[in-house]
Amino acid sequence: MDASEGILWSLLMLPQYEQSETIFMYDGFGSEPDTRMWARYFLQKGKKLAYPRTRKRGYMDFYRIESESDLVPGHYGIQEPDAHCMPVTPQAGDLILTPGLVFDAKGHRLGYGAGFYDRYKERFPDAAYIGAAYNICRTAVLIPAEPWDMTLDGLVTEAGIWQFKNNETEREQS
């Protein structure tokens, strides 16, 4: 089993996975996990999927897809929903898988610096924002965070699940 598949198995053990009607995905870019296998699995299990499409000034919106064929190359070659896909907003309990380069033990993340997910969480704070990354992306060093930087609800790697409550880490599995 490769690490991306290991992350999928951790995702399936999340309480938020079971509760979520729609999973808000991202297309793995650069050193991020291969999320396409996750999407195929989620669709087979009857979950609804949504992917982001970026807008100007650091904003993004999510659009529902029915299959991988609804995705087209966008900025930097990252797959995003085609123009015919319908917009969708997260409901309380929906799962928003959140990418990042580095994640600390207090739920902070370092992304690519555009602030798309920070702004999205300001608009839709009631969903479950879970980082999904390789275990090597975890750091013991705290990431400096500004007031506008989002804090994740949890992190999933191939090595397990970490939930963040009140800026404290709770390990759920090994």
C-alpha positions in Angstrom: 0.0 0.0 0.0 1.4 3.4 -0.9 1.1 6.5 1.3 -1.8 8.1 -0.7 -3.8 4.9 -0.1 -2.8 4.9 3.6 -4.2 8.4 3.8 -7.5 7.2 2.3 -7.8 4.5 4.9 -7.3 7.1 7.6 -9.9 9.3 6.0 -12.4 6.4 6.1 -12.0 6.2 9.9 -12.9 9.8 10.5 -16.2 10.4 12.2 -16.5 13.4 9.8 -16.3 11.1 6.8 -19.4 9.1 7.9 -21.4 12.3 8.7 -20.5 14.1 5.5 -22.9 14.1 2.6 -20.5 16.0 0.4 -16.7 15.8 0.5 -15.0 18.9 -0.7 -11.8 17.7 -2.4 -8.7 19.1 -3.9 -6.5 17.9 -6.7 -3.1 16.9 -5.4 -0.4 19.2 -6.8 3.3 18.9 -6.7 4.3 17.0 -3.6 0.7 16.5 -2.3 -0.9 13.1 -2.2 -2.7 11.5 -5.2 -6.3 12.5 -4.4 -7.8 11.0 -7.6 -7.9 7.5 -6.1 -9.8 9.0 -3.1 -12.3 10.6 -5.4 -13.0 7.4 -7.3 -13.5 5.5 -4.0 -15.8 8.2 -2.6 -17.9 8.3 -5.8 -18.2 4.5 -5.7 -19.5 4.7 -2.1 -22.1 7.2 -3.0 -20.6 10.4 -1.6 -21.1 13.6 -3.4 -17.9 15.4 -4.5 -17.0 19.1 -4.9 -13.8 20.6 -6.2 -12.6 24.2 -6.0 -12.3 26.7 -8.8 -10.3 29.8 -8.0 -11.4 33.4 -8.6 -9.5 36.7 -8.4 -8.2 38.2 -5.2 -7.6 34.9 -3.4 -11.2 33.5 -3.4 -12.5 30.2 -4.5 -15.8 28.4 -4.8 -16.6 24.7 -5.0 -18.6 22.9 -7.7 -20.2 19.5 -7.6 -18.8 16.9 -10.0 -20.4 13.7 -11.0 -17.3 12.0 -12.4 -13.6 12.6 -13.1 -14.6 13.7 -16.6 -16.1 16.9 -15.1 -12.6 18.0 -14.2 -10.4 20.1 -16.6 -6.9 21.6 -16.3 -7.0 24.9 -14.5 -4.3 27.2 -13.1 -0.9 25.5 -12.8 -2.4 22.4 -14.4 -4.5 21.7 -11.2 -7.8 19.9 -12.1 -10.9 22.0 -11.5 -14.6 21.7 -12.3 -15.7 22.4 -15.8 -17.9 25.4 -16.5 -21.1 23.3 -16.6 -20.7 22.1 -13.0 -23.1 23.6 -10.4 -21.9 25.6 -7.4 -22.3 24.0 -4.0 -21.7 25.4 -0.5 -20.8 23.3 2.5 -23.3 22.4 5.2 -22.5 21.9 8.8 -20.7 18.6 9.1 -19.5 18.4 5.5 -15.9 17.4 5.1 -13.5 19.9 3.5 -10.1 18.2 2.7 -7.5 20.9 3.0 -4.1 20.8 1.3 -0.9 22.2 2.7 2.9 21.9 2.6 3.4 21.7 6.4 1.1 21.1 9.4 1.8 21.7 13.1 0.5 20.2 16.3 -2.0 23.1 16.9 -3.8 22.8 13.6 -2.0 25.5 11.7 -0.9 24.9 8.1 1.5 26.4 5.6 0.0 26.5 2.1 1.2 28.1 -1.0 0.5 31.6 0.4 -2.6 32.7 -1.6 -5.0 32.3 1.4 -7.8 30.6 -0.6 -8.7 28.2 2.2 -8.4 30.9 4.9 -10.9 33.1 3.1 -13.2 30.1 2.4 -13.3 29.1 6.1 -14.2 32.7 6.9 -17.2 32.4 4.6 -18.2 28.8 5.6 -16.9 28.1 9.2 -19.3 25.3 10.1 -17.8 22.5 7.9 -15.1 20.2 9.1 -11.7 21.4 7.7 -9.4 18.4 7.8 -5.8 18.5 6.4 -4.9 15.5 4.3 -1.2 15.1 3.7 1.8 12.8 3.9 3.1 12.2 7.4 6.4 13.8 6.5 4.5 17.1 6.2 3.9 17.2 10.0 6.2 19.3 12.1 6.9 19.7 15.8 7.8 23.4 15.1 4.9 25.7 15.5 3.9 27.6 12.4 3.6 31.3 13.0 -0.1 32.2 12.5 -1.8 35.5 11.9 -5.3 36.1 13.2 -6.7 35.5 9.6 -4.9 32.1 9.3 -7.3 29.2 9.6 -6.9 26.5 12.2 -7.8 23.0 11.0 -10.2 20.7 12.8 -7.9 17.7 12.2 -5.1 16.2 10.1 -5.1 12.9 8.4 -1.9 11.2 7.2 -1.0 7.6 6.3 0.2 7.3 9.9 -3.1 8.3 11.6 -5.5 10.9 12.6 -5.0 14.0 14.7 -7.9 16.1 15.9 -7.4 19.7 17.0 -9.6 21.2 19.8 -8.8 24.5 21.3 -5.4 24.5 19.7 -4.5 21.2 21.4 -3.7 17.9 19.6 -5.6 14.7 20.3 -4.2 11.6 18.6 -7.0 9.3 17.6 -5.1 6.3 16.2 -1.6 5.2 15.4 
